Amino acid sequence: MTLALSPYADTALDKTNQFGLSARNQLSKHFPNLTVKTAVQYTTAAGELVQLISAEVDGKKTAETAFNSKLRSHALITGHSSWSQKKSAGSYGTIIYYSFGISQLVGA
């Protein structure tokens, strides 16, 4: 699983409680295969967004990104003293197969 959060929330994982334990320590102990990834986009106007994403559900992908083609090169256009060429690419975005494999919450 992947825990995705903002850099601000990532630093909060290292704060210790009255017993000297941190949330990061407890997560790594109970979920040894958990990876933590940070992105600034998880800081929103409503608060700090945290997502727990499972890579697979019953051996099938939870989500994947899809492209209609990676990169297309169009015809070469000859100018008076130069050439130019247009290149284009497209994306369908993320296809989510099992939405219950992704959990999120917003907090302060």
N, C-alpha and C positions, 0 to 999 in steps of 0.2 A: 504494500500500500504506500501511497505517497501523501504526506501531509504538506499542503501548500498554504503559505501564509505570508504576511508582509514582514519586512525586516524589523519593524517595531515589535510585532507580536513574536518574532523569532527571539529577540533579546529577552522578552518576558518569560520564555521557557527556561531561562537560566536562573531566575530568581529563586531563592531558597525559602522554604517555609520554616516554622519554628523547630522542626526536627532535623533541619539541615539537608533536606531533600529538595531537588529541583524537579520540575515537570519533565524536562528533557531526560533526566536520569531515569525517572519512572517509565517514560515512554520507551526508552531504549532497552530497559530491563524486561518489560512486558511484551513489547513488539520488536524483536531483534531485526526483522527485515524491513522495518519502516524507514523510508527516506523522507527527509525534510527539505523542501525547496522553498525559496523565498522569491517574491516578485513585488515590486512597488505597486502594482495594480491592485493588490489586495487591500490597500488602504483606501477606503471609500468615504463618502460624505456621511454615510449612516454609521460607520464604525469600522472596526478591523474584521475583514472577511477571512475565514479559515475554512479550507476544504479538505476532506479526507477522501481520496480517490483510490478505489480498488482497480488494479490493472486488469484483472480478469474476474468473471463471475461464472462459476461452473466450467472453467476451462475455455471460456469464450471472451473475446475482447470487450471491455466496457465501452470504450470509445476509441476513435481514431480520426486523424485529420485526412481529408481527401482533396485531391487536386484533379482538375480536368486534364491538365498536362503541365509538366514542370516548367518548360520554357519553349516558346516557339519563336523562330526567327522568320521574319517576313522578307519580301523581295528587297533587293538592294536598289536604292534610288540614286541615280547618277545626277549630280549637280554640275555647275559650270567648272568648278575646280575642287569638288569634293564628292564623297559618297555618304549616304546616310542609310540607316537600316533600323526599322522598328522591331522591337522585341516585346512579346507579351506573355503573360502567364495568368492563370486563374486558380481559384480555390473555392471549394464548396464549404470550407470551414471545418468544424468538428462534427462528426456523426456520432451521436450517442446511441448505443444499442440498448444498454441497460442503465436507465437513469437512477435506479436504486443503488447502483455501485458507486455513486458520487453523493457525498453528504456535505452540507455546508452550514455554517452559522455566522452570524454577525454579532460582534460584541464591542464593548467600549475599549 
